[in-house]
């Protein structure tokens, strides 16, 4: 019996990857906004990290809202709208966030900027929920991962260019503005930047909506009941709100404990917020193991541990980059001004592109020798793209030329792991631990290279974690995927924890947070392998899906 090959809808795919670029561009650009806002609004390190809190918490709120709706209505909102309309609505919602950002910048209000970023990210949450399955729908399901990997590559291009463009919007072509001069800068270019971003959001929405080549993507899938999961997530959300109230509450109202100073008090409640997520999900895992009825995808231990893994992975990836600007200002790490750090931030987020380009090689049917050559050529090419993009923008990249040695370590690890998700995740988590320890025990460019390489080792973690977590779920696969996307919340909790820890023990020492995160990811790689083997699943046959 012959099967007709399903042709890829390339016009629709090329239109779709635009939204992948937006995600990377805005997210990486935040790493430049953080040190800038710290000086412009006279913030401490924790307060500057609220940019990440607002941005990544929106992903959780958006995904939870969709889950709540589908639970009560018995139908998936994204499926009923269709992937096409969902992306259009998401883009328009993000455009509203850009408008809010413009108003906030014009009014010089930091809280307003946080609100604008929150709205932008809410739109991203809807876009991301629809975009990944939509990419699979645009051709043969067997080659779906290659289309998602293409989107991931474009996303990483956005993370590389985002810091450069945002730095230009903040500082113009001048790269020698001192941090003391930042408070006197005019933000007209930021208004221009977000005006352009808002126009691009609307333009992309119009292209999507009126393009006849982009299918509606309406799905008629049964929504699996998971009332116990819903209740648990709502309880966790309520407890998180209770933890965040004292975190943001003024100390003048007597909330502070008598045995803790202001910094320790706020740190205590941040850690409690982290404990709510970790303990809450582990409690769910225990209860679901006793009686799986009503838990939906959460009845599978790989999903619960995977949710914690996504939470940890996004948290450490964002925390390293977001706190890097403050580290680079220290005399022992170069003493750079905020206007000079863009090349380093670009290289950090570019490291994700370097790793993902290498990961994309496995999506093509290459023979052993050709695959090895591609695994070497793709990351080297990506490294050169990062260098070229910065050089063209007028940045001096000589100090980062030797970073190619770190790329070589990543290449060797990719070749040895042979695209086996569990092994790859474990090896790269261990490399992340080693790199962070080197960074903690050294200074200068050695430490900077070590922390930058965290981007290389984070680069392949999303597809590995995602693939391992949804394996064996059957009819609960879609629901499990939604739960995992909720845990992008980690980017809103872990960076502020590191920021507050930096206020207490120093920015350099605060990177111990990354060691703990990488350690859990190494544990997850081992634990999920055992879990899947107990379910009689061939762990080595799993293919990593892109991000």
DRENVEX-581893 format. One record per residue (C-alpha): x, z negated, y; residue in three letters. Coordinates in steps of 0.2 Angstrom, whole numbers, plus 2048, in hexadecimal, padded with zeros to 3 digits. Last residue first. Layout:
BEGIN
XZYALA ...
END
This chain:
BEGIN
83C79A87BUNK 8417A286BUNK 83B79F859UNK 84879A84DUNK 8467A083BUNK 84279582DUNK 84979A81CUNK 85678C81CUNK 84977F81BUNK 84178580CUNK 83177B80DUNK 82C76F7FEUNK 823763809UNK 831756805UNK 83D76380AUNK 83476481BUNK 83675281EUNK 848751819UNK 84D75F825UNK 843757832UNK 84D747831UNK 85E74F832UNK 85A75A841UNK 85074C849UNK 860741848UNK 86B74D851UNK 85D74F85EUNK 85D73C860UNK 87073B862UNK 86E74986FUNK 86273E879UNK 86D72F878UNK 87D73887DUNK 87374088CUNK 86E72F893UNK 88072A892UNK 8817368A1UNK 87D7278ACUNK 8907228ACUNK 8947308B8UNK 88572D8C4UNK 88971B8C6UNK 88370B8BEUNK 8737068C7UNK 86E7168D2UNK 8747208C3UNK 8687178B8UNK 85A71C8C4UNK 85F72E8C3UNK 86172D8B0UNK 8507268AEUNK 84A7338BBUNK 8517418B0UNK 84973A8A0UNK 8377398A6UNK 83274A8AEUNK 83C7558A2UNK 83674B893UNK 824751898UNK 829762890UNK 821758882UNK 810760886UNK 81877087FUNK 81A76886EUNK 80876386DUNK 802774871UNK 80D77B863UNK 80676F857UNK 7F477585CUNK 7F9787858UNK 801783848UNK 7F3778842UNK 7EC786836UNK 7FC78682CUNK 807777832UNK 81677B826UNK 82377F833UNK 81D779845UNK 82B76D848UNK 839776840UNK 83678684BUNK 83377C85BUNK 843772859UNK 84E781855UNK 84678C863UNK 84877E870UNK 85A77986AUNK 86378A86DUNK 86878787FUNK 86B77487EUNK 87D776878UNK 882783885UNK 879779893UNK 88376988DUNK 892774890UNK 8907708A3UNK 89375D89FUNK 8A3761896UNK 8A976E8A3UNK 8A67618B1UNK 8AF7538A7UNK 8BE75E8A5UNK 8BD7648B7UNK 8BF7538BEUNK 8BD7438B4UNK 8BE73E8A2UNK 8B5731896UNK 8A373589AUNK 8A674889AUNK 8AF747889UNK 8A073C883UNK 894749889UNK 89D757880UNK 89E74D870UNK 88B749870UNK 88675B875UNK 891761867UNK 88875685BUNK 87775D861UNK 87E76E85FUNK 88376B84DUNK 872763849UNK 867770851UNK 87177E849UNK 870776838UNK 85D773839UNK 85A784841UNK 86478F835UNK 86A79D840UNK 87B79F837UNK 88178E83CUNK 89479483CUNK 8917A3847UNK 888799854UNK 89578B854UNK 8A3797857UNK 89979F866UNK 89678D86DUNK 8A978986CUNK 8AD799874UNK 8A1796882UNK 8AB786886UNK 8BB790887UNK 8B279C893UNK 8B078D89EUNK 8C27928A3UNK 8BB79E8B1UNK 8B278F8B9UNK 8BE78A8C7UNK 8C079D8CBUNK 8AE79F8CFUNK 8AE7A08E2UNK 89D7A38E8UNK 8987B28F3UNK 8887B88EBUNK 8917C58E2UNK 89C7B88DAUNK 88E7AE8D4UNK 8857BC8CCUNK 8957C28C4UNK 89A7B18BDUNK 8897AF8B5UNK 8897C18AFUNK 89A7BE8A8UNK 8947AF89EUNK 8857BA897UNK 8917C7892UNK 89C7BA888UNK 88C7B3881UNK 8867C487AUNK 8987CB875UNK 89C7BD868UNK 88B7BC85FUNK 88B7CF860UNK 89B7D1857UNK 8967C584AUNK 8857CE848UNK 88E7DF846UNK 8997D8839UNK 88B7D082FUNK 87E7DE831UNK 8727DE83FUNK 85F7DD83EUNK 85C7D684FUNK 8547C5853UNK 8647BD84EUNK 86C7C485EUNK 8607BA869UNK 8697AA865UNK 8787B086EUNK 86E7B587DUNK 8667A487CUNK 87779B87CUNK 87E7A588CUNK 86D7A3894UNK 86D790892UNK 87F790899UNK 8787998A8UNK 86F7898ACUNK 87F7808ADUNK 88878F8B5UNK 87B7908C3UNK 87C77D8C6UNK 88F77F8C7UNK 88F78E8D2UNK 8817858DDUNK 88C7768E1UNK 89377A8F1UNK 8857778FDUNK 8827668F6UNK 8947628FBUNK 8A17608EEUNK 8AC7518EBUNK 8B575A8DCUNK 8B074E8CEUNK 8BB73F8D2UNK 8B57408E4UNK 8A373F8DFUNK 89874D8E6UNK 8987568D5UNK 88F7488CDUNK 8817498D9UNK 87F75B8D5UNK 8807588C3UNK 87174D8C2UNK 86475B8C1UNK 86E7658B5UNK 8717578A8UNK 8607508AAUNK 8577608A7UNK 85F764896UNK 85E752892UNK 84B750895UNK 84776188EUNK 85075C87DUNK 84974B87DUNK 83775087FUNK 83975E873UNK 841752866UNK 833745869UNK 826753866UNK 830759857UNK 82F74784FUNK 81D747851UNK 81B75984BUNK 82775783CUNK 81D748837UNK 80D753834UNK 7FD74A837UNK 7FF74D849UNK 7F975F846UNK 7E8759844UNK 7E7746845UNK 7D4744840UNK 7D874182DUNK 7EA73E829UNK 7E872C824UNK 7F7721820UNK 80472E826UNK 7F9731836UNK 7FB71E83BUNK 80E71E839UNK 81072E843UNK 804728850UNK 80E718852UNK 81E723854UNK 81672D861UNK 81171E86BUNK 822715869UNK 82B724870UNK 81F72987EUNK 81B717884UNK 82D712882UNK 83271F88FUNK 82671889BUNK 82D707897UNK 83E70D89BUNK 8387138ACUNK 82F7028AFUNK 8406F98ACUNK 84A7058B7UNK 83E7018C6UNK 8416EF8C4UNK 8546F18C1UNK 8566FB8D1UNK 84B6EE8DBUNK 8556DF8D5UNK 84E6D68C5UNK 84C6C38C1UNK 83E6C18CEUNK 8346D08C7UNK 82F6DC8D4UNK 81D6DF8D7UNK 81D6D58E7UNK 8156E18F3UNK 8256E58FCUNK 82C6EE8ECUNK 8216FD8F0UNK 8197058E1UNK 8217158D9UNK 82770D8C9UNK 8197008CAUNK 80C70E8C8UNK 8177188BCUNK 81570C8ADUNK 80270B8AFUNK 80171E8B0UNK 80B71F8A0UNK 7FF714897UNK 7F171F89CUNK 7FA72E895UNK 7FE726885UNK 7EC720883UNK 7E6732886UNK 7F373987AUNK 7ED72D86CUNK 7DB73186FUNK 7DE74386EUNK 7E874185EUNK 7DA737856UNK 7CE74585BUNK 7D8753853UNK 7CB76084FUNK 7D277284BUNK 7CD77F858UNK 7C778E84FUNK 7CF79E855UNK 7C77AC85EUNK 7D57B3868UNK 7D47BD878UNK 7E57C687CUNK 7DE7D088BUNK 7EA7DF887UNK 7F77E4895UNK 7F87F7895UNK 7E87F88A1UNK 7F27EE8AEUNK 7E67E78BBUNK 7E77D58B7UNK 7F97D48B2UNK 7FF7DE8C1UNK 7F47D48CDUNK 7FB7C38C5UNK 80D7C98C8UNK 8097CD8DAUNK 8017BC8DDUNK 8107B38D5UNK 81C7BF8DFUNK 8137BB8EFUNK 8157A88EBUNK 8277AA8E8UNK 82A7B48F8UNK 8217A7902UNK 82A79A8F8UNK 83B7A18FEUNK 8357A4910UNK 830792911UNK 84178D90AUNK 849799917UNK 84078F925UNK 84777F91FUNK 85177A92EUNK 86177092BUNK 864760934UNK 863754925UNK 86F75F91CUNK 87D75C929UNK 88374C921UNK 883755910UNK 890760917UNK 88D773919UNK 89C77D912UNK 89378B908UNK 88B795917UNK 8827A4911UNK 87179B913UNK 87178990FUNK 85F786908UNK 859797904UNK 86A79C8FEUNK 86B78D8F3UNK 85A7918ECUNK 8607A38E8UNK 87079D8E0UNK 86778F8D6UNK 85979B8D0UNK 8657A98CBUNK 86B7A18BBUNK 85B7998B6UNK 8527A98B9UNK 85E7B28ADUNK 85A7A58A1UNK 8477A98A1UNK 84C7BB89FUNK 8557B788FUNK 8477AC889UNK 83B7BA88CUNK 8467C5881UNK 8467B7874UNK 8337B7875UNK 8337CA871UNK 8407C7863UNK 8367B985CUNK 8267C485AUNK 82F7D184FUNK 8267CD840UNK 8167CB84AUNK 8177DE84EUNK 8137E1860UNK 80B7D9870UNK 8037CA867UNK 8147C1865UNK 8177C2877UNK 8057BB87AUNK 8097AC86FUNK 8177A887AUNK 80F7AC88BUNK 7FE7A2889UNK 804790889UNK 812795894UNK 80779C8A2UNK 7FB78D8A1UNK 80A7818A3UNK 81278C8B0UNK 80278A8BBUNK 8047778B9UNK 81677A8BEUNK 8127828CFUNK 8057748D2UNK 8127668CFUNK 81F76F8DAUNK 81376F8E8UNK 80F75D8E6UNK 8217598E6UNK 8247628F6UNK 8157598FDUNK 81D7488F8UNK 82D74E902UNK 824752912UNK 82C75D91FUNK 81C764925UNK 822776923UNK 82A771912UNK 81976A90DUNK 80F779913UNK 81B78590AUNK 81A77A8FAUNK 80777A8FAUNK 80778D8FCUNK 81378E8EDUNK 8087838E3UNK 7F978E8E7UNK 80479D8E0UNK 8077928D0UNK 7F47928CEUNK 7F37A58D0UNK 8017A78C3UNK 7F879C8B7UNK 7E77A58BAUNK 7F07B58B6UNK 7F87AE8A7UNK 7E87A88A0UNK 7E07B88A4UNK 7EC7C2899UNK 7ED7B588BUNK 7DA7B5889UNK 7CD7AB892UNK 7C67A5881UNK 7D77A2879UNK 7DE799888UNK 7CF78E889UNK 7D0789876UNK 7BE786870UNK 7B6776869UNK 7B077187BUNK 7B675F87AUNK 7C6762870UNK 7CA772879UNK 7C876A88AUNK 7D375B885UNK 7E176787EUNK 7E177188EUNK 7E2762899UNK 7F075B88EUNK 7FA76C891UNK 7F876B8A4UNK 7FC7588A5UNK 80C75A89AUNK 8127698A4UNK 80E7618B4UNK 81A7528AFUNK 82875F8AFUNK 8277648C1UNK 8227538C9UNK 82F7498BFUNK 83C7568C2UNK 83A7558D5UNK 8387428D3UNK 84B7438CFUNK 84F7428E2UNK 8467318E2UNK 85172B8D4UNK 8617308DCUNK 85D7278ECUNK 8547318FAUNK 85973490CUNK 84D74390FUNK 85A750912UNK 867748908UNK 85D7458F7UNK 8537558FBUNK 8637608FAUNK 8697578EAUNK 85975B8E1UNK 85576C8E9UNK 8647738E0UNK 85F76D8CFUNK 84D7738D3UNK 8537858D3UNK 8567848C1UNK 8437808BEUNK 83D78D8CBUNK 84779C8C4UNK 8457978B2UNK 8327978B2UNK 8317A68BDUNK 83C7B18B2UNK 8307AD8A3UNK 8227B38AEUNK 82A7C48B1UNK 82C7C589EUNK 81A7C989CUNK 81B7DA8A6UNK 8297E089BUNK 81E7DB88CUNK 80F7E4893UNK 8187F4896UNK 8217F2885UNK 8117F187AUNK 81B7F086AUNK 8157FC85CUNK 80D7F584DUNK 8147FE83DUNK 806804832UNK 8077FC821UNK 808805811UNK 800800800UNK 
END
